[in-house]
Amino acid sequence: MSRPAAALLVLGLAVLSGCASVRTLDAAKPGAPVIYAGTRLDWYSLNGGCCPLDRFGAEAPRYAALDLPASALLDTLLLPFALAVELGVNLGVSGGL
């Protein structure tokens, strides 16, 4: 298997399993971690955490080891917003469809 085909296969598996960062953004569970939430959810799952839905408000992705690097990257990009939420700063941002 060539490198581009292998990279596409890995990327496809990661996308199909769902991104932990996106799942935790949509969870809106009171008391759930906000900073690096997707990365923490993946790590929790990899270390045999029993109840991700109770702790994070979202199910862990099926392939957490593959999702971990992408979640770490996305969580790093979203870090300023996560810090604002954690500090209680109102950015006046709204979204949704």
C-alpha positions as CSV (number, residue, x, y, z in Angstrom):
1,M,0.0,0.0,0.0
2,S,1.4,3.4,-1.0
3,R,1.9,6.2,1.5
4,P,-1.0,8.4,0.2
5,A,-3.4,5.4,0.3
6,A,-2.4,4.6,3.8
7,A,-2.8,8.2,4.9
8,L,-6.2,8.4,3.3
9,L,-7.2,5.2,5.1
10,V,-6.1,6.5,8.5
11,L,-7.8,9.8,7.8
12,G,-11.0,8.1,6.8
13,L,-11.1,6.0,10.0
14,A,-10.5,9.0,12.1
15,V,-13.4,10.9,10.4
16,L,-15.7,8.0,10.5
17,S,-15.1,7.4,14.2
18,G,-16.0,11.0,15.1
19,C,-13.8,13.7,16.6
20,A,-13.7,13.9,20.4
21,S,-13.2,17.6,20.3
22,V,-16.3,18.2,18.2
23,R,-18.3,15.8,20.4
24,T,-17.4,17.6,23.6
25,L,-18.1,21.0,22.1
26,D,-21.6,20.0,21.4
27,A,-22.1,18.2,24.8
28,A,-22.7,21.3,27.0
29,K,-22.6,19.2,30.2
30,P,-22.4,21.3,33.3
31,G,-19.1,20.6,35.1
32,A,-17.5,18.8,32.2
33,P,-13.9,19.8,31.3
34,V,-13.6,22.6,28.7
35,I,-9.9,23.0,28.2
36,Y,-8.5,20.3,25.9
37,A,-11.7,18.4,26.4
38,G,-11.4,16.3,23.3
39,T,-7.9,15.3,24.0
40,R,-8.8,14.5,27.6
41,L,-11.7,12.4,26.4
42,D,-9.4,10.4,24.1
43,W,-6.9,9.9,26.8
44,Y,-9.6,8.9,29.3
45,S,-10.8,6.3,26.8
46,L,-7.3,5.0,26.1
47,N,-6.7,4.5,29.8
48,G,-9.9,2.5,30.3
49,G,-12.2,5.1,31.7
50,C,-15.6,3.6,32.5
51,C,-18.1,6.3,32.0
52,P,-17.1,9.0,29.4
53,L,-20.7,10.1,29.0
54,D,-21.1,10.9,32.7
55,R,-17.8,12.7,32.9
56,F,-17.6,14.5,29.5
57,G,-21.2,14.5,28.3
58,A,-20.1,12.7,25.1
59,E,-19.1,9.2,24.0
60,A,-15.5,8.5,23.2
61,P,-14.6,7.9,19.6
62,R,-14.2,4.2,18.6
63,Y,-10.6,4.7,17.6
64,A,-9.4,7.1,20.3
65,A,-5.7,6.5,19.5
66,L,-6.2,7.7,15.9
67,D,-8.3,10.6,17.0
68,L,-5.9,11.8,19.7
69,P,-3.5,13.8,17.5
70,A,-6.3,15.5,15.6
71,S,-8.1,16.3,18.8
72,A,-4.9,17.8,20.3
73,L,-4.5,20.0,17.3
74,L,-8.1,21.2,17.3
75,D,-8.1,21.7,21.0
76,T,-4.9,23.8,20.7
77,L,-6.6,25.9,18.0
78,L,-9.7,26.4,20.2
79,L,-7.7,27.1,23.4
80,P,-8.3,30.9,23.5
81,F,-12.1,30.2,23.3
82,A,-11.9,27.5,25.9
83,L,-9.9,29.7,28.3
84,A,-12.5,32.5,27.8
85,V,-15.3,30.1,28.7
86,E,-13.4,28.8,31.7
87,L,-12.7,32.4,32.9
88,G,-16.3,33.4,32.3
89,V,-15.6,36.0,29.6
90,N,-18.6,36.7,27.4
91,L,-17.3,36.9,23.8
92,G,-20.8,37.5,22.4
93,V,-20.4,34.7,20.0
94,S,-23.5,32.7,19.0
95,G,-23.8,29.9,16.5
96,G,-25.9,27.1,15.3
97,L,-28.2,26.7,12.4
